[in-house]
């Protein structure tokens, strides 16, 4: 087989005296194809767009749903297109091969044989020239698929675990969670004749069952079904946070398996389809890649988000809700996790808000700028243009509900508009606009820094700490005592409560919260050694856990790639595939502190999910899948990302 492949590749690389290097190809800026009248006359697909998008993908990794649609169109009419413009046909074959080669046996030989046949015929017919080979990055594409094929041929014994928490059948939204998605295709037991089934048969499933009286263990019949879907089932009972629990389970799993982590850990929710979509597009492809048991899977799958929604500049980092500010809690959280101020990054409340208008457009390009941008980039340009730009008009909605039934999706479809005369009804289906409203530059007082961290605490039963912190002897409920101890900083080493809360089988979540509020707790200074003393009355103490002395080493450690852009953005839900070396990216003692404080995890669940990727080596401004330079094309193909924006009210 390999002798045949080498012969094919040798011909492909040398046949047309192609450019010496891909660098030369990319530096050649002429993508007008003015010399190629045949390609310019191609019907149904624009050859210049095909060329430009191929070069962009090879240079940056950007591959959107519209690119997949374009390639599908070419492949559906490959014979006709290869006669008119063989370069377009050849480029489409190479890109499709990067997708097919991962899981389709014989894809390499089949598509490369077709590639060689088309190229040979084009040379004989003189429909492809050395100039074409210089402009089109075909040589580079051939080299890429060869490297992928080699890496896929190197066997690796890869292990995988799926981790979730579980509290009760009916969740807080009133939705039943019987984990049926785990026992149905593409998961569940393998089904003869169904290619996409049994994808978790090589995975161990860890269900962290929350041990609170308001939680209900999974029924044995459900567990028995799950056992048939996975390699091994582990049900771990643990006392998680009193409210939302998934982060405690994740941290506990990492800590419990620190020294024997599997090659890949997949973090999911019981209601995984809420963020991943009912077809589980990303998870399905990730499992298929892992199941190749190859060096390629090990090398390319470092961190992979599974959710479909990406939140950009969310209100949780700057906004307000009633009299409370999200930003204050966020800044305290950030100070504890990273050890420095959030404002040090230059982030602030967006100066402009945007009102969305579906089916409307704003006339006239602002300042003569007709270039297409992604929505966040278009907003940035519009803000910089000031009064010369009234808003942004996009060709395709970014909302999942508005994309239902549509096959094409292009992120970069927005242009900045001057908008004289205001909005007009759009003659094009799917067009929409965002009208800008801006305020003045915020004053220094608008962005006051929060000096104290939202600390983590370790509970110690039948113990107490000496002395009131800062001579503050006031009694408080548990949450207020925690907050007061945070405010006092180093003056407070913890807080002591008169007794532990007695958890009864009949207790509800509301009952427990009321019991926390009714606690009699005082903030404590502690002795010089912060020594705990045994309590004769059964007091309960929460000892403040200081950040690791090595925290800044972890914070300053260079991430695996640069930030995606100047905006804070992330995929929702923390659901992700993480390689074991990435799970050890953050400090073990920090993971231990998070895992030990269920209250902290409950209070900060939505904040932890915002930095989850950063804890495991990804940049703070997370790359969308389709533009992540580290991900193979197989993990991008056909998987949408839907963007939500804080300046449109998203928390």
Rosetta blueprint (number, residue, H / E / L):
1 X L
2 X H
3 X H
4 X H
5 X H
6 X H
7 X H
8 X H
9 X H
10 X H
11 X H
12 X H
13 X H
14 X H
15 X L
16 X L
17 X L
18 X L
19 X L
20 X L
21 X L
22 X H
23 X H
24 X H
25 X H
26 X H
27 X H
28 X L
29 X L
30 X L
31 X L
32 X L
33 X L
34 X L
35 X L
36 X L
37 X H
38 X H
39 X H
40 X H
41 X L
42 X L
43 X L
44 X L
45 X L
46 X L
47 X H
48 X H
49 X H
50 X H
51 X H
52 X H
53 X H
54 X H
55 X H
56 X H
57 X H
58 X H
59 X H
60 X H
61 X L
62 X L
63 X L
64 X L
65 X H
66 X H
67 X H
68 X H
69 X H
70 X H
71 X H
72 X H
73 X H
74 X H
75 X H
76 X H
77 X L
78 X H
79 X H
80 X H
81 X H
82 X H
83 X H
84 X H
85 X L
86 X H
87 X H
88 X H
89 X H
90 X H
91 X H
92 X H
93 X H
94 X H
95 X H
96 X H
97 X H
98 X H
99 X H
100 X H
101 X L
102 X L
103 X L
104 X L
105 X L
106 X L
107 X H
108 X H
109 X H
110 X H
111 X H
112 X H
113 X H
114 X H
115 X H
116 X H
117 X H
118 X H
119 X H
120 X H
121 X H
122 X H
123 X H
124 X H
125 X H
126 X L
127 X L
128 X L
129 X L
130 X H
131 X H
132 X H
133 X H
134 X H
135 X H
136 X L
137 X L
138 X H
139 X H
140 X H
141 X H
142 X H
143 X H
144 X H
145 X H
146 X H
147 X H
148 X H
149 X H
150 X H
151 X H
152 X H
153 X H
154 X L
155 X E
156 X L
157 X L
158 X L
159 X L
160 X E
161 X E
162 X E
163 X E
164 X E
165 X E
166 X E
167 X L
168 X L
169 X L
170 X E
171 X L
172 X L
173 X L
174 X L
175 X L
176 X E
177 X L
178 X L
179 X L
180 X H
181 X H
182 X H
183 X H
184 X L
185 X L
186 X L
187 X L
188 X L
189 X L
190 X L
191 X L
192 X L
193 X L
194 X L
195 X L
196 X L
197 X L
198 X L
199 X L
200 X L
201 X L
202 X L
203 X E
204 X E
205 X E
206 X E
207 X E
208 X E
209 X E
210 X E
211 X L
212 X L
213 X L
214 X L
215 X L
216 X L
217 X L
218 X L
219 X L
220 X H
221 X H
222 X H
223 X H
224 X H
225 X H
226 X H
227 X H
228 X L
229 X L
230 X L
231 X L
232 X E
233 X E
234 X E
235 X E
236 X E
237 X E
238 X E
239 X L
240 X L
241 X L
242 X L
243 X L
244 X L
245 X L
246 X H
247 X H
248 X H
249 X H
250 X H
251 X H
252 X H
253 X H
254 X H
255 X H
256 X H
257 X L
258 X H
259 X H
260 X H
261 X L
262 X L
263 X L
264 X E
265 X E
266 X E
267 X E
268 X L
269 X L
270 X L
271 X L
272 X L
273 X H
274 X H
275 X H
276 X H
277 X L
278 X L
279 X L
280 X L
281 X H
282 X H
283 X H
284 X H
285 X H
286 X H
287 X H
288 X H
289 X H
290 X H
291 X L
292 X L
293 X L
294 X E
295 X H
296 X H
297 X H
298 X H
299 X H
300 X H
301 X L
302 X L
303 X E
304 X E
305 X E
306 X L
307 X L
308 X L
309 X E
310 X E
311 X E
312 X E
313 X L
314 X L
315 X H
316 X H
317 X H
318 X L
319 X L
320 X E
321 X E
322 X L
323 X L
324 X E
325 X E
326 X H
327 X H
328 X H
329 X H
330 X H
331 X H
332 X H
333 X H
334 X H
335 X H
336 X H
337 X H
338 X H
339 X L
340 X L
341 X L
342 X H
343 X H
344 X H
345 X H
346 X L
347 X L
348 X L
349 X L
350 X L
351 X L
352 X E
353 X E
354 X E
355 X E
356 X E
357 X E
358 X E
359 X L
360 X E
361 X E
362 X E
363 X L
364 X L
365 X E
366 X H
367 X H
368 X H
369 X L
370 X L
371 X L
372 X L
373 X E
374 X L
375 X H
376 X H
377 X H
378 X H
379 X H
380 X H
381 X H
382 X H
383 X H
384 X H
385 X H
386 X H
387 X H
388 X H
389 X L
390 X L
391 X E
392 X E
393 X E
394 X E
395 X L
396 X L
397 X L
398 X L
399 X L
400 X H
401 X H
402 X H
403 X H
404 X L
405 X L
406 X L
407 X L
408 X L
409 X L
410 X L
411 X L
412 X L
413 X L
414 X E
415 X E
416 X E
417 X E
418 X L
419 X L
420 X L
421 X L
422 X L
423 X E
424 X E
425 X E
426 X L
427 X L
428 X L
429 X L
430 X L
431 X L
432 X E
433 X E
434 X E
435 X E
436 X E
437 X E
438 X E
439 X L
440 X L
441 X L
442 X L
443 X L
444 X H
445 X H
446 X H
447 X H
448 X L
449 X L
450 X L
451 X L
452 X L
453 X L
454 X L
455 X L
456 X E
457 X E
458 X E
459 X E
460 X E
461 X E
462 X L
463 X E
464 X E
465 X L
466 X L
467 X L
468 X E
469 X H
470 X H
471 X H
472 X L
473 X L
474 X L
475 X L
476 X E
477 X L
478 X H
479 X H
480 X H
481 X H
482 X H
483 X H
484 X H
485 X H
486 X H
487 X H
488 X H
489 X H
490 X H
491 X H
492 X L
493 X L
494 X E
495 X E
496 X E
497 X E
498 X L
499 X L
500 X L
501 X L
502 X L
503 X L
504 X L
505 X L
506 X L
507 X L
508 X L
509 X H
510 X H
511 X H
512 X H
513 X H
514 X H
515 X H
516 X H
517 X H
518 X L
519 X L
520 X L
521 X E
522 X E
523 X E
524 X E
525 X L
526 X L
527 X L
528 X L
529 X L
530 X L
531 X L
532 X L
533 X E
534 X E
535 X L
536 X L
537 X L
538 X L
539 X L
540 X E
541 X E
542 X E
543 X E
544 X E
545 X E
546 X L
547 X L
548 X L
549 X L
550 X L
551 X H
552 X H
553 X H
554 X H
555 X H
556 X H
557 X L
558 X L
559 X L
560 X L
561 X L
562 X L
563 X L
564 X L
565 X L
566 X L
567 X L
568 X L
569 X E
570 X E
571 X E
572 X L
573 X L
574 X L
575 X L
576 X E
577 X E
578 X E
579 X E
580 X H
581 X H
582 X H
583 X H
584 X L
585 X L
586 X L
587 X L
588 X H
589 X H
590 X H
591 X H
592 X H
593 X H
594 X H
595 X H
596 X H
597 X L
598 X H
599 X H
600 X H
601 X H
602 X H
603 X H
604 X H
605 X H
606 X H
607 X H
608 X H
609 X H
610 X H
611 X H
612 X H
613 X H
614 X H
615 X H
616 X L
617 X L
618 X L
619 X L
620 X L
621 X L
622 X L
623 X L
624 X L
625 X H
626 X H
627 X H
628 X L
629 X L
630 X L
631 X L
632 X L
633 X H
634 X H
635 X H
636 X L
637 X L
638 X L
639 X L
640 X L
641 X L
642 X E
643 X E
644 X E
645 X E
646 X H
647 X H
648 X H
649 X L
650 X L
651 X L
